[in-house]
Amino acid sequence: MYMARKNGQAWQSDRNMSFTGEPLKGIKWLSPKPPVVVAGFAWHKKEGLYRRLPLKPKWKINENVDALANNTAGGQLLFRTDSKRLAIRVELTAPAGMYHMPATGQCGFDCYLGAPGKKSFAGTAKFDHTKLSYEHLFYGRESGKMEDITLNFPLYQGVKNILIGVDPKSGLFPPSPYRNGKIVFYGTSITQGGCASRPGMAYTNILSRRFNREFINLGFSGNGRGEPELARLILEIENPACFVLDYEANCFSTELLKRTLPEFISILRSGHPKIPLLVISRIPWQHESATQSRKDFGKRREFERDTVKQLEKAGDRRIYFLDGSNLLGADAHECTVDGAHPTDLGFMRMADRIEPVLKKILL
């Protein structure tokens, strides 16, 4: 006779749903210093922090943006190793605490194997989401062939420290190199990666696997609103290859978008007049009805489109517009967690539709 375990909890009877938390043994722990490449943090070489903006910016920024800059969305560790085992030891700034986003996306790392353009998913960190630190073994295998590794940082939490674990006789080696030129995204909670189930499924990280370039994620949840100070900070980023502005969803009024977008573009153009610049209008929100909010949605999209057209007529040949209302497809209602923030399906749809546009404008 089948006997249900007390409370009927899945993790009590299915080991794939459980987390033991047993310490790893026989692992050599290495700091992610050269030849490991730290990507996605534009100021890391100067400050040594896993932070998306400078610690002491030249211009005063919103305190919420300053705090969100500690969330490590878009960060990556890249290297090669011949180790049969690969592990991480992580110290976070806070535990998981979001109701609609898995802890694996908020606080976890995930791992990909393979060189740029050929990366394949290898695992997501398992950990106690109530704790501030964890260890995780991504894999253990028989062969010790040299392999390119990409570790994606948490999307909605800060990382104080991380160590990479390998076999005692193995080491870390330089990864396959990126092409020169960074792709810089500025935007919202969706840009930041809410609510991907794991870091690699944020749409900027999906795109990063399809382009042999470093991606910089400057999505600030609820607070990326086109402030000119952020445009000036973006000008500090070395070797940009493309700017993508996807912040409409954070504008609480059409007037705010009208006030900020032309100035934001103008500031970027003051330093980089010929670099491709893509403006994306926001994806539809499923809780909208045919009322004022939907009308505003259309007004904002048309303003963005018209702004790009006007700048084209004025001589800007490297500015582009992408209608975000189509990014999730015809069945957009199936692609979000809460009517606004995409699931992994939604993020994959976004990446699939943005990819060909980026490929065209990067030529």
N, C-alpha and C positions, 0 to 999 in steps of 0.2 A: 504494500500500500504506500502511495506517495504521502510523505509527511512534509508539510510546509515548514520552513524554518521560522523562528520567531520574527514577527513583524513583516515577513515576506520581502525583505530587502534584497535587491538583485546582487549587491556586492557580497552578500553572505553565501551565495551559491554559484556565482559566475566570476571566476578569477579575472576575466577580461574587464570586469566592472570594478575591481577592487584595487586598492593601493596599500602596499605593505609598509613602505617607508624604511625598509631595511638598508643600512649603510652599505655603500659599495666598498669592495675590498680589492687590494692589489692594483689600484689605479694610481697613475702618476698625474698629479694636478699641475697644469701649466697656465701661466697668465697669458691673456690674449695680446701679447706684444709682438712686434715684427719678428718673424715674417707673417704673422696673422694680420689680415687687413680688416680694419674696422670701417664699415661703410654706413652711409645713411645719416651720419652726424657731421654736419658741415663744419663745426667748430671743434671737433674732437682733437685734431692735431695740435691746436693751440692750447686747449684747456684740459684734455685728457678725461673728459666727462662723457657719460652716456646721456647726452642732453641735446635737444633739437635746436636750441637757440643759445647764444652766448650767455654766460652766467651774469655778466655785467654789461648789458647792451649799451651802445652809445646813445640810444634814444629810449625814453621811458615807454614801457609797454604795459598793457593791461595786466593786472595782477593774476587774473585767471589764465591768460595766455602764458605768463611767466611760469605758473604752476604746471600747466599742461605740457610745457616744453620738457618737463622731466619724464613724461610718458615716452617710452622709447620706440614708438611706432616707426617702422621703416628701417630701423637699425639692423645691421647684419654683421656677422663675423664670417670671414672667408679664409680658407686655408686648404692645404692638402695634407693628408696623413696616410701612413701605411699601417695604422693600428687596427687590430682586429676588433677592438672595443672603442666606443666613443661615448663619453659621458660629459655632463656639465654639473657644476656646483654653483648655485645662484643665491644671491642675497637681494631681496626686494626692498622697496621703500615702504610698502604697505601690502596687506593681503587683498584677496579678491573681495568685491563687494557690490557687483552690479546685478540687478535682477534679471536682465534680459540678454546678457552676454556671458558665454561660458568662461570659467576661470582659465581654461587653456588658451583662450584668445586674449583675455585681459592680462594675465600674469605669466603665461607659459612661453617657452621657446619651442620652435619646431625645426626639423632638420631636413635638408635636401642633399642628395648626392648627385654629382655630375658637373661637368663644365658648363659655362653659360650657353643657353639654348638647348641643353640636354639634361636639365636638372629634374630629378624625380624625388617624390616625397619618401622620407625614410622613418618618420616618427615624430610624435609630440610628447613633450615632457609630462610625466605623471607626477603629481605632488599633492600634498595636503593644502587645500586652498585657504585654510585658516592660518597658515604659518607664513613667516617672512623669509624662510630659506628652504632650499630643497636640493637634493641630488637626483640625477636621473641618468640611466644608461640607455642611450638611443639604440644601440645595437651591439651584438656580440656575434661574430661570424668566424668561420674557419680560415678563410683566406685573408691575407694581409696586404692586398694589392693597394697601390697608391690611388687615392680617390680625392676628388674635389669635394669640399664640404661647404655648405651654406647654413648658418644658424640664424634664424630670424628672431629678433627681439620681441618681447611683449608689446602689445598695442596700446594698452591703457594702464600701464603701471610703470614705475621707475625701477631701475636696476642699480644698486649700489656697487655690486661686485659680481664678477663671473669668472670661473676657472674652467678650463677645458681638460677633460680627463682622457688619457690614452694609456696603452700598455706601457710598462716600465722601459722596454727597449725601443719604443717607437717615439716619434717626434712630430712636430708641426712644420710645414713647409709652405713656401709662397703659393698662392692660388693662381689659377689661370687668370690673366689680367683682364680688367674692364677696358673697353674703348674709352678714349678721352672724352670728357663732357658729361655733366650731370643733368638728369631730368628732375626739375624742381616742381613739386605740387604744393599749392597753397589752397586750403579749404576748410572743411567742416569735420564733424564727427564721422561722417561717412568716409571722407578722405583719410581720417585717422585710422579707420578700420572697424568702427562699430557697425554691426555686431558679429564679426567673423568668429568662427568657432576656434580658429587657431591663427597665429600670425601670418602664415604663408598664404592665407585666403583673403587678406585685405587686397583690394583691387590694385593698389600700387605695387604690392609685393608679387601679385600674379604677373603684372606687366614687367616687373624687374627680371623675371625668369625668361621672358621672351625677347628682351633687349640686352645686349652685352654692354650695359651702362649702369652707373650708380644712380639710384633713385633717392631723392630727398623728400621725405614726407613731412610737410608743414601743415597738416590738418589739425585744427584746434577745436575740440568738441564744444559746440555752442558759442565759441568766442573768436573764431576767425572771421572778422567782419570787414575786411578791407582797410584796416588802419594803415595810414601812410608810413608809420614807423616800421611796420612789418615789411613793406616794400623796400624801405631803405636797408633793412637788415638783410633781405634777400640779395641785395646788390653786393653784399660782402662775400657771398658764396663764390668760390673760385671755380672757373671753367664750366659755367652752365652751358648746356646744349639746347635746352628748351624750358620754357616756363608754362605751367598749366594752372589756370585760375578756376577753381571750382568751389567758390565760397557763397554763392547766392543763397543757399539754404539757411545760412546764419544771419542773413539780413532780415531784421524784423519788420522792415517796411520797404516799399518800392523806392521811397525817397532816399533811404540810406544807400541802397545799391546805386542809384543815380548819382549820389554825391561821391561815393568812394571809387567806383570802378574806373572812370576816366583818369582820376588822379593816380590810382594804383598803377595803371598801365603806363601813364606818363612818367612816373618815377622809374619804373623798370626800363623804359625806353631811354631814359637819360643816361643810363650806363650801358645798355645793350640794345642799340637801335636795330640790329639785324638778326638777333636770335629769334627763332620761332616762338610765338606766344599763342597759346590755345586757351580760349575762354569756353567753359562748359556750363550750360544752364543746368539747374538741378533736376534730379529725377522726380517723378510725381510721387506725392504722398497719398496713400490709399484711403486715408480718413477724410480727404477733401471731397466736398460735394460741389455741385454746380452753383456755388455762391461766391461771395466776395473773394475768398481765399483762392479759388480757382481762377477768377478774373485777374487777381494780382499776379498769380503764377504766370499767366499769359503775358501780362504787361512787362514783367521782369525779363522773361525770355526774349521778348521783342526788343526791349531796350538793349540787352546784351548783343543781340544780333545787329541792331542798328549801329551800336557803338563800333563794332568791328567793321561794318561796312563803311562808316564815315572815316575811320582811320585808314582803311584801304584806299579810299578815294583821295585822302590827303597824302598818300605816298608810301604807307606802310605795307610792304609786300610780303611780310612774314607774320601776319596776324590772322588768326583763324577762329571760327566759331563752330561749336558742336552742340546740337540740340539734345539736352539731357533727358527730355521727356520720352525718348525712344530707347534709352540705354537698357532698360529692363525687359523690353519686348512686350508683346501683346498681352501676355498673362502676368503683368507686373505685380498683380495682387498676390501672387504665389511666391514672391521673391524677397519679402521682408519679414523681420521678426515682429515689429510693432506697427507696421504701416509706413514706416519711414526709413529705418535702418536695415540694410540688406542682410540676408543670410548668405552663406557661401554661394548658393545658386545665384543670388542677385549680384554678388561681386564678380562671379565668373562671367555673367552676362555683360556687366559693365566693361570688364577687361577685353572681352571679345569684340566689343564695338568701338572701344577707344584705340585698340592696337593698330588697326589699319590706318586710322587718322594720324597717329603718331609716326608710323612708318613713312607715310607720305610726306609729312612736313619736316621730317628729319633728314630727308634726302638732300 
